[in-house]
Amino acid sequence: MNKAYYLFFIFLFIIPCLSFAQSEDVRMRIVDTLGKPIDNANILYLSTKATYKSDVNGYFTVSASIFRKGEEMRVSKIGYKTKMFNLGNRSKVNVVLEQLSSSIDAVEVTTGYQQFSKRNATGSIDLIDKNILDRRVSPDIVSRLENMSNAVLFDRRTEGQTELSVRGRSTINSDANPLIILDNFPFEGDLSNINPNDIESVSILKDASASAIWGARAGNGVIVINTRKGRYGEKIAVEFNANSTIGEKSNLFLYRNYLDSKNYIDVERFLFDQGFYENREQDPTYPLLSPAVELLIAQRDGVITEGFLNEQLAVLNNNDLRTELSRHVYQPVVNQQYSVNLRGGGENYNFNASVGQDFGRAQIRGTGSGRTTLNLNSMFKLTPKLELSNTTSFIASSQRFDNEIVRSLFGGARTTYPYAKLADENGSALPVWRDYRRSFVIGAEQTGLQNWEFYPLDDLGNMSNRNSEQDIRINTALKYSIFPYLNIEGRYQYDSQLLSTDLLYGNQLYSTRDLINRYAQLSGNSYSFPIPLGDILDETGKKGIAHSFRLQLSGNHQWGKHTIDGVAGMEVRENQLKSVTGRTYGYDDDQLTFSRVDYENFFVVSPAGYSDRIPTTDFRSALTDRFLSYYGNFNYLYNNKYLASFSLRKDASNLFGVESNQRGVPLWSAGMGWLIDKEEDWLNNDIFSQLKLRASYGYSGNVNKSLTAFATGIYTTSSLTGLRHIQLQTPPNPNLRWEKVGTLNLGLDFGLWNNLVAGSVDYYVKDATDLIGQLPLNPTIGFSVGGRSAFIGNGSSLTTKGVDVNLAFQKSWNDLSVNLRTLYSYNLDEVTSYEFTDHISSFLGPYTPPLEGMPRSAVYSLPSAGLDPVTGDPRLLINNEIFTDYDNLWNVVTVDDLIYHGPALPKHFGSLIPTIVYKGWSVGFSVNYKLGHYFKLSSISYQELFENGLGNVDFNRRWREPGDEVSTIVPSMPQVGVSMMRDVAYQVSDDLVLKGDHIRLRDITLGYNIRPKMLEVKSLKIYAYVDNVALLWTANKQNVDPDYYSYPIPPVRTWSLGAKLNF
């Protein structure tokens, strides 16, 4: 990092700390009637109107010079009775607040535009405060949200990707992720880079009344993240948090798509006996033949005896690549987190500064990550009416990863036989056969080419893959109080994001030597090298800059029985994203030199024999988004009983519409509420400590940034003519418009027996229209779109229905308290309109296209008729008849033949989170469940096994003889030459569809709060945490984890230990 950045941030951090010169301190502690501390209590000094807040232990400390003793203060906290207090001449005192009967909603929530009491909200909002966020130990904020809100679902069907959804899907082909708001503005960066230790709270806006204020980007829900802030009049407080996490080493033997060495060699002998490898033996391109096959050839040709063959095959049988990888490549995961937070404030100033440092060691040796975060939030009262606030944030993260080496050895893309050895008894690297026959590889170096051997363990050090990200965010606001009930605020944010990826392929790396050799040109008895000797560097650079400005009026006024508060304003936003990729040959990282190559001419590629240009990754792109918005949101309360809200927003963008009046769309929402517990004349408040009805309806939208109203294309060069031309990507579409999502929400909030039991129930319906999807292209239009007969545009619709339930039980007995929280959600969507019909085969894959009347993500199959009792062949049941004409499968089957099993995402999901606190000890755990969904189990594909060596554990369960069809669904191993569609018939059958229902013990947490006797230490907490504890139950008999069924290696159990110190 540039030294100037360090100096800049150090300057910002030091200046606030030097502004404090405190004399004798006044120390108060705010507690409830049981003596438990109350944090975030408001202390108002009536003479100056200065406000202060208590800390996490209920303490409030301020310089005595600020107070004139003997004057009154007002102490308040939502959910507690307000208390007037006179400090007198005392400097230390406890203030006891009595809890109100209805406090379940006595919390403040924020939408990114305004902050208000959840009690007076007509919308559906979940608040996750810092206590809940700190319950889990993880380096990212995303994982800490899991199971904490009944509306948020984590979809992990794709390895390495976790998609969040709020109340299910609201789109078909556009971005389905919720809008992320960080400190009042949309956050466009990587959410995993945000340090969770810097977060104060997260608000999840679920319905239109809550989220429609964000307009055309709120259709998928909104997650509002607020960072930690300082408090006026607070003595400097320091928090230090450190933890270490260790993960178990990955168990490679859990991978299903793998065949052990003995069975693998038996298959190779089976294929060899049928002459499967004869064509490869004669192939002039020398395709790879494994060591076992080469031994079989040598024995056939009389080079070795059958006895020696059997001895060597026995040695190979005892090798296992999984063991080799576990011993030499994989390692336990380790993560370390350190953070320091400094907070304080004076009468006219407050600040919160933090520094965070994370280190991570990944599961593959030599890989890992690091992150540095710096944050400063500050506020100044320039005058009694004018307030200046600023947030400055810096994030720098880096990652080192393996791009190809381990992937070629293990996982779905592997090309290595399972009996390979990576190292000898002394730990020295051994070669593994790859891509070409052994005789060709050995002879290549003798002819003047580069060594063509593949040493995986050496290559782990010959490749340097680094990914670096940097995010600088400056958020400044100026707020002026026009009247006591009316404010005007101007806010500006600058956000700069830099991403660079460097893939350095060392000159000794196999893939480097392989590419150099393949393009080497034989001239006489020697070779010339169009690709020069040396390293190869692939670089990708992305730069995003966002400017956001907001001008807003906000007001809050009460007269008689009427209370109204609201905001109105406008904002403009511009995002610029530029991306550059390129490749450099003959690169020297020490001298920063490189060699030029000929990209224009064709060269003969050996040993394949075809001609091609030298590959390059050069590519540039640029995208500019501009948004202009006008908005207003107003809340009305009558007689402290009846609520009403209304919001209106118009968004305009440069992406949509040819005419200016087509670029904008108005969106609105309206809501009502009734605080029934205020009807004291007829409601029994001894039972109902809180009862509130809510109803809302409104529209929000969604944006697809890959589309525009204008024709778009990519400049490319024809491989035939060498001439530049444009490949059309999207045709002109002047009618392109925003996606719209209309949401109806009905809610009930309740608290029983002084909130011993409290919770909420919400029912919602989302109707999404004008959705982006594939549409048939008029065949007379005269052109195709990227070779397709379809284009992307508005024309689809989807409906989602669901229920959210939140229940909480809380009871205290002296030193013992029990808190039980349970969450439940039901969610199911249905495609109500979709004009394009995909090929029937696409409905039988892992990710299915839309189909009217079905969920967006559905699981289909064809009915199985079991295995043939004589041959063990798979059979389907089509039109009530047994079907085995595999090659004609796609010509016979239609959509009507599909079996719909259910959605691929759970209809029912939730969690149970109990916590018990006794004196200083706390213990808790979380159990989550997902029900009502299905998934397809991977199984053996004999085509993949024969051609690519990719096996499956189901190979051991295959049909071998008549009668086996009673106990197995796995087909027999076919003879060489059988149609690959035989495998397809088995893989698309309902035999491989399993229920995804399961219950998981997600985590266990244990903590102990120590009350040190040292004067300056307020608290010390030691905590332990175990994540991904166990899969308690699953509906499928194979005991496959439905969350990670597609992963080569499922996530491991992790153990964390940490300490948090406040002083």
Secondary structure, 3 states (H helix, E strand, C coil): CCHHHHHHHHHHHHHHHHCCCCCCEEEEEEECCCCCECCCCEEEECCCCEEEECCCCCEEEEEHHHCCCCCEEEEECCCECCEEEECCCCCEEEEECCECCCCCCCCEEECCCCEEEHHHCCCCEEEEEHHHHCCCCCCCHHHHHCCCCCCEEEECCCCCCCEEEECCCCCCCCCCCCEEEECCEECCCCHHHCCHHHEEEEEEECCHHHHHHHHHHCCCCEEEEEECCCCCCCCCEEEEEEEEEEECCCCHHHCCCCCCHHHHHHHHHHHHHCCCCHHHHHCCCCECCCHHHHHHHHHHCCCCCHHHHHHHHHHHHCCCHHHHHHHHCECCCEEEEEEEEEEEECCCEEEEEEEEEEEEECCECCCEEEEEEEEEEEEEEEECCEEEEEEEEEEEEEEECCCCHHHHHCCCCCCCCCCCCCECCCCCECCCCCCECHHHHHHHHHCCCCCCCCCHHHHHHHEEEEEEEEEEEEEEEEEEEEECCEEEEEEEEEEEEEEEEEEEECCCCHHHHHHHHHCCEEECCEEECCCCCCEEEEEEEEEEEEEEEEEEEEEEEEECCEEEEEEEEEEEEEEEEEEEEEEEEEEECCCCEEECCCCCCCEECCCCCCEECCCCCCEEEEEEEEEEEEEEEEEEEECCCEEEEEEEEEEEECCCCCCHHHCEEEEEEEEEEEEHHHCCCCCCCCCEEEEEEEEEEEEEEECCCCCCCCCEEEEEECCCCCCEEEEEEECCCCCCCCEEEEEEEEEEEEEECCCCEEEEEEEEEEEEEEEEEEEECCCCCCCCECCECEEEEEEEEEEEEEEEEEEEEEEEECCEEEEEEEEEEEEEEEEEECCCCCCHHHHHCCCCCCCCCCCCCEEEEECEEEECCCCCCEEEEECCEEECCHHHHHHHCCHHHCEEEEECCCCEEEEEEEEEEECCEEEEEEEEEEECCEEECCCCCHHHHHHHCCCCHHHHHECCCCCHHHCCCECCCCCCCCCCHHHHHHHCEHHHEEECCEEEEEEEEEEEEECCCCCCCCEEEEEEEEEEEEEEEECCCCCCCCCCCCCCCCCCCEEEEEEEEEC
